[in-house]
Amino acid sequence: MIAIDTNVLLRYLLDDDAAQSKKAGKIILSGSDVLITDVVLAETIWTLKGKRYNLDKASIIAVVNRLFEEPDLCFESGQTVWKSLNDYMNAKPVKTAGKKKEADFPDALIVNKARYVASQEAHSFEGAYTFDVAAQQIPDTKKP
């Protein structure tokens, strides 16, 4: 197994730098299992949603689905990422300060990773606290 960082994953997904994108593709398609850590996944999504790329929710969902379709890509916990994707897809937008705001995929990943770790450590998961009103639409989040 090998691991890649955010920049390698972004070059592969975006194909926006001929030389680096080619190298990234060669690594990802090498036949080795390629680990995408939760941090790399969250950074990738934040970058894609940011001002430079400005991907919308449907596009973010498509990106994560694409990663699941790559046979050699794996996550720290594929079930956690899958559950996070479903929670993100189902989170309803809320109005806050007169604006519509939606939970982000990393918000869902935080909650689901916490639930996963709690179960691995034989603890009951009682929820994840957040001040983010949009993130509170994700199951098992709580308002402080």
Contacts in CASP RR format, 6 or more apart in sequence:
PFRMAT RR
TARGET T0000
AUTHOR 0000-0000-0000
METHOD contacts of the structure
MODEL  1
MIAIDTNVLLRYLLDDDAAQSKKAGKIILSGSDVLITDVVLAETIWTLKG
KRYNLDKASIIAVVNRLFEEPDLCFESGQTVWKSLNDYMNAKPVKTAGKK
KEADFPDALIVNKARYVASQEAHSFEGAYTFDVAAQQIPDTKKP
1 32 0 8 1.000
1 33 0 8 1.000
1 34 0 8 1.000
1 35 0 8 1.000
1 74 0 8 1.000
2 27 0 8 1.000
2 30 0 8 1.000
2 32 0 8 1.000
2 33 0 8 1.000
2 34 0 8 1.000
2 35 0 8 1.000
3 34 0 8 1.000
3 35 0 8 1.000
3 36 0 8 1.000
3 37 0 8 1.000
3 40 0 8 1.000
4 24 0 8 1.000
4 27 0 8 1.000
4 28 0 8 1.000
4 34 0 8 1.000
4 35 0 8 1.000
4 36 0 8 1.000
4 40 0 8 1.000
5 40 0 8 1.000
6 40 0 8 1.000
6 43 0 8 1.000
6 44 0 8 1.000
6 47 0 8 1.000
7 20 0 8 1.000
8 23 0 8 1.000
8 24 0 8 1.000
8 27 0 8 1.000
8 28 0 8 1.000
9 24 0 8 1.000
9 36 0 8 1.000
9 40 0 8 1.000
9 44 0 8 1.000
10 44 0 8 1.000
10 47 0 8 1.000
10 48 0 8 1.000
11 17 0 8 1.000
11 20 0 8 1.000
11 21 0 8 1.000
11 23 0 8 1.000
11 24 0 8 1.000
11 25 0 8 1.000
12 21 0 8 1.000
12 24 0 8 1.000
12 25 0 8 1.000
12 28 0 8 1.000
13 44 0 8 1.000
13 48 0 8 1.000
13 63 0 8 1.000
13 66 0 8 1.000
14 21 0 8 1.000
14 53 0 8 1.000
15 21 0 8 1.000
27 34 0 8 1.000
28 34 0 8 1.000
28 70 0 8 1.000
28 72 0 8 1.000
28 73 0 8 1.000
29 72 0 8 1.000
30 72 0 8 1.000
31 72 0 8 1.000
32 72 0 8 1.000
33 72 0 8 1.000
33 74 0 8 1.000
34 72 0 8 1.000
34 73 0 8 1.000
34 74 0 8 1.000
35 74 0 8 1.000
35 75 0 8 1.000
35 76 0 8 1.000
36 67 0 8 1.000
36 73 0 8 1.000
36 74 0 8 1.000
36 75 0 8 1.000
37 75 0 8 1.000
37 76 0 8 1.000
38 75 0 8 1.000
38 76 0 8 1.000
38 80 0 8 1.000
38 81 0 8 1.000
38 109 0 8 1.000
38 113 0 8 1.000
41 64 0 8 1.000
41 67 0 8 1.000
41 75 0 8 1.000
41 81 0 8 1.000
41 109 0 8 1.000
42 105 0 8 1.000
42 106 0 8 1.000
42 109 0 8 1.000
44 63 0 8 1.000
45 60 0 8 1.000
45 63 0 8 1.000
45 64 0 8 1.000
45 104 0 8 1.000
45 105 0 8 1.000
45 106 0 8 1.000
46 104 0 8 1.000
46 106 0 8 1.000
47 53 0 8 1.000
48 55 0 8 1.000
48 59 0 8 1.000
48 60 0 8 1.000
48 63 0 8 1.000
49 55 0 8 1.000
49 60 0 8 1.000
49 104 0 8 1.000
55 63 0 8 1.000
57 88 0 8 1.000
57 102 0 8 1.000
60 88 0 8 1.000
60 105 0 8 1.000
61 85 0 8 1.000
61 88 0 8 1.000
61 89 0 8 1.000
64 81 0 8 1.000
64 85 0 8 1.000
64 105 0 8 1.000
65 85 0 8 1.000
67 73 0 8 1.000
67 75 0 8 1.000
68 81 0 8 1.000
68 82 0 8 1.000
75 81 0 8 1.000
76 113 0 8 1.000
77 113 0 8 1.000
77 116 0 8 1.000
79 116 0 8 1.000
80 109 0 8 1.000
80 112 0 8 1.000
80 113 0 8 1.000
80 115 0 8 1.000
80 116 0 8 1.000
81 109 0 8 1.000
81 112 0 8 1.000
83 108 0 8 1.000
83 112 0 8 1.000
84 105 0 8 1.000
84 108 0 8 1.000
84 109 0 8 1.000
84 111 0 8 1.000
84 112 0 8 1.000
84 113 0 8 1.000
85 105 0 8 1.000
85 108 0 8 1.000
87 103 0 8 1.000
87 108 0 8 1.000
87 111 0 8 1.000
87 112 0 8 1.000
87 138 0 8 1.000
87 139 0 8 1.000
88 103 0 8 1.000
88 104 0 8 1.000
88 105 0 8 1.000
88 107 0 8 1.000
88 108 0 8 1.000
88 138 0 8 1.000
91 102 0 8 1.000
91 103 0 8 1.000
91 107 0 8 1.000
91 108 0 8 1.000
91 134 0 8 1.000
91 137 0 8 1.000
91 138 0 8 1.000
92 137 0 8 1.000
93 100 0 8 1.000
93 101 0 8 1.000
93 102 0 8 1.000
93 134 0 8 1.000
94 100 0 8 1.000
94 101 0 8 1.000
94 102 0 8 1.000
94 133 0 8 1.000
94 134 0 8 1.000
94 136 0 8 1.000
94 137 0 8 1.000
95 101 0 8 1.000
96 133 0 8 1.000
96 134 0 8 1.000
101 133 0 8 1.000
101 134 0 8 1.000
102 134 0 8 1.000
103 132 0 8 1.000
103 134 0 8 1.000
103 135 0 8 1.000
103 137 0 8 1.000
103 138 0 8 1.000
104 134 0 8 1.000
104 135 0 8 1.000
107 130 0 8 1.000
107 132 0 8 1.000
107 134 0 8 1.000
107 135 0 8 1.000
107 138 0 8 1.000
107 141 0 8 1.000
108 138 0 8 1.000
110 128 0 8 1.000
111 127 0 8 1.000
111 128 0 8 1.000
111 135 0 8 1.000
111 138 0 8 1.000
111 139 0 8 1.000
111 140 0 8 1.000
111 141 0 8 1.000
114 125 0 8 1.000
114 127 0 8 1.000
114 128 0 8 1.000
115 125 0 8 1.000
115 127 0 8 1.000
115 140 0 8 1.000
118 124 0 8 1.000
118 125 0 8 1.000
119 125 0 8 1.000
125 140 0 8 1.000
127 140 0 8 1.000
127 141 0 8 1.000
127 142 0 8 1.000
128 140 0 8 1.000
128 141 0 8 1.000
128 142 0 8 1.000
129 141 0 8 1.000
129 142 0 8 1.000
129 143 0 8 1.000
129 144 0 8 1.000
130 136 0 8 1.000
130 141 0 8 1.000
130 142 0 8 1.000
130 143 0 8 1.000
130 144 0 8 1.000
131 143 0 8 1.000
131 144 0 8 1.000
135 141 0 8 1.000
136 142 0 8 1.000
136 143 0 8 1.000
END
